[in-house]
Amino acid sequence: MNLFSNKVPAQIPVPSTVLETPPRSAAPAGSFLLKANKIKTWIKNLPLANIEETGNQGDKALAEFNRIELGNLARSESIELFRDPVHYVSSNIAMDYVDRGFPMSSKAKKSCQLSYELCMEMALSYKIVIKQQLSVRKGKFNRKLVIVAIQRALHYLGQALLQSYLSYSDPRTGIWREIHFLYEWAAHNQVHTLPVKETAGQGGQGVDLSIEDLYKSQLLMATISPQSLRHTQICKIHGQINKWCRLTKLVAPQNAAGESGMFFVNLHSDSPPYRLSSQAVTKDSDLRVFDLNDLIAQLQKNFEDADWESPARIEAEDELLSRSLLKLLIDGWNKPPERRFARRSLNKSLDVVLGLNSLHHLLDEADLAGLIPATGKSGRGEDLDINLETWKPTAINEVYSVPTDDESIGGYRLRWEHSLPPKVRVGDIVGIQTDDPPGQYALCIVRWLKYLQDDNFY
């Protein structure tokens, strides 16, 4: 019995219409990219001490590699050689932009873009292999090659999504459509649960992961509301995601029980998972329900068993999730955040001060009594701990005039433009001068960030 089939049912899109790949032409004479042993030599000679230069050379080589004609076996062997240097560059260059202020500095933006492009070029190589293999007639393609290529493509598409989350920007158009297609094809051919051998030395996670594992990991990352999290929180969650995904399930809509901890996944869309509603339950074959309830139960247990830790220790230990972060995830998955107040347009600029230290030095001691007291709660209800011992003071008396798009009783939507200093992070405390009473500052928390055009942010 042939387990695989390239005869795709009508409801599953064909690879040529979903997977985006560039046109390819003959390689220049003598190109080192034609032979794996020459690529190995090129990699050995990379200037690893210069991360940026290594990344630029790798990006240039991958872009050329993906646009030359090459046999599938040769391409598959060669692209695996690029995994180590790409992992090395991405891991080291992240310090330029992770947990930095926004809008990004020119260096941070360049580093984040380089990491993103490296991931997309790696995914592109594997997509080329998949398209060429699935175009073979009568299903006579290399089965192992296809499984590995799909798993690798999902890995790098997921890494590209991570860069989007870290830059608080929307994913590239088409990326979710490709992710859904790769999973759906593998599930149809019953190979989605087969583990793919991988070691940390190959630029992977050091854990054997199946196509379904990686797919569910990417679905899970999309449900955490990254725009409302700090970089350190996003990275800590991402470090746990490949373990957590095995506590989640994909089921048919008619088999979903309840709404809590459930998300819809449209396999033929270009969209991430979205909130399940009882009014939208359907038997549509394009839909799956992503069930997080077993994971929620485990994290609830972790929350109840956890000691109260100091913020300093939480920041120092990569795998330690604070109670406040666990509660944020549990509450966010159980029920969507509700907008409690109506918003009204506000086309004006407000004076904004960043950080308690700057605000303290700006105001006289007598004015401090007029501050609106902090609630100790964020916009989503979790307790907030401020560690004054590790608080990093900002320059004194820095007041910025920031355009405001709208307001509500609960806060303001500020448009932080690229001309302003890159000092804003999710969770930061800011002072906003109010009109009522005039001359006083409201103590506020940055709840979320979103990248706009021209390096502007909400």
Secondary structure, DSSP 8 states (H G I E B T S, - for coil): ---------TTS--HHHHS-----B---TT-GGG-HHHHHHHHHTS-TTSHHHHHHHHHHHHHHHTTB---HHHHHHHHHHTHHHHHHHHHHHGGGTTT--BS--HHHHHHHHHHHHHHHHHHHHHHHHHHHHHTSGGG-S-HHHHHHHHHHHHHHHHHHHHHHHHTT----TTHHHHHHHHHHHHHHTT-TT-EE---GGGTS-SS-EEHHHHHHHHHHHHTS-GGGS-HHHHHHHHHHHHHHGGG-EEE-GGG---STTEEEEETTSS---EE--GGG----TTEEEEE-HHHHHHHHHHHHH-----HHHHHH-TT---HHHHHHHHHHHHS-----S--EEEEEEEEEEESHHHHHHHS-HHHHTTSB---SB-TT--B----TTS-----TT-EEEEEEEEEETTEEEE-B-TTS-S-B-TT-EEEEEEETTEEEEEEEE-----B-GGG-B-
